[in-house]
Amino acid sequence: MLEVFDKDGRKRAILENAHDVQVTEEINAVAQLSFSLPEDDAKNAVCEPLSLVGDGQGRIYRIVTPGGVLDGAGQMTYECEHVIATLIDDVLFGAHVVGNRGMDTAGCIQYVLDQQTTKRWKLGQCDFKGQFEYGWENENLLAALFSIPNRFVDAYRWTYDTSAYPWTVSLRRIDTEAAPQFYIRGKKNLIKREFSQACQDVCTRLYCLGYGEGVNQLTIKDVNDGLPYLQSPPQIVEKYGLITRIWTDRRYEDAASLKAAGEAMLSALQEPRRSIDVSVADLYPLTQADYDKAEIGRIAMLVEDGVKTFITGIRRNRDKPGDMTLTLSTKAVDIATTVA
């Protein structure tokens, strides 16, 4: 059952008449929750903008639709976003350059979280120890935080614990070579599946440009044997051809950091992104078995097709127990969409 809290976390109401409760999660993005109340429900009065909503399962959201949206059937619908979005409320004013040798990934995350005016979030676990340099200028904290791992070659996911305050954010590695943790089988939990493949964003040669303009613009020549571009292995070029893209990010003022980010970018772009949308019966509430538990970032096995990948999206309709749609992808879209 949904509960409403004020901005300071004090409980104001239990929404016993809430219905059409839907949760949408996407890897490394802000999760969304929506729900409806009858127009004449007195609890509408406490569903104020930026009030907090607990979903009864340990996750907290905040209302972002002022006053809700009234439909013709007399239902007031509210849209909510996960409270990780509260980091949008603070900014890195001016220019900030952090990282490089001497400060690892955890240190950079901590730097961003230290800029909060209200200390809502603290750092939990960080599975990465990279020493990239980051430059931000007049950026909100959420955008800065999410940009930290988007140059990593390894798959990753942000996780959140809102069971205690201050809330905890962690950066976890996804081991794509690990044994499956969630199984999808016909005649058990599989209802329908739909395959898709994004080929239009494939790139096998990537020119990398950083700070500056014209002949003075930073390239990777000095750290890449005189070549201004990175190229995929011969077997990839043979398979897809030579497909060239130019990536420009003027935040980079160091050639080595620019090259490292470009290598991560090319690694994500050199193969098509394959996705499978799978309608499944959510059996976990019944079985409590770990292999029936669907979570963002978990390794999933589509048994009949022999496909092993990880979960990048989940949609649940709380009004229909067991109704769940998963998105399984060969990679997250963070880096690819930067170029695309």
Protein Blocks (a to p, Z undefined) as FASTA:
>chain_A
ZZdddfkopafbdcfkbghiacdddehiacdddddddfklmklmmmcghiacdehnopac
ddfbghiaadfkopacdddddfklmmmmpccehjddeejehiafklmmmmmmmmpmblfb
ccfbdfbfcdcdcddehiafklmmmmmmmmcfbdcdddddfkbccdddddddddfkbccf
bdcdehilpmbdcddddfklgcfbdcdddedehjllccfklmngopabdcddfklmmmno
paddddddfkbcbfklmmmmmmmmmmmmmpccdddddddddfklmnopaklpccehiacd
dfknopacddfbdcddfklghiacddddfbdfklmmmmZZ
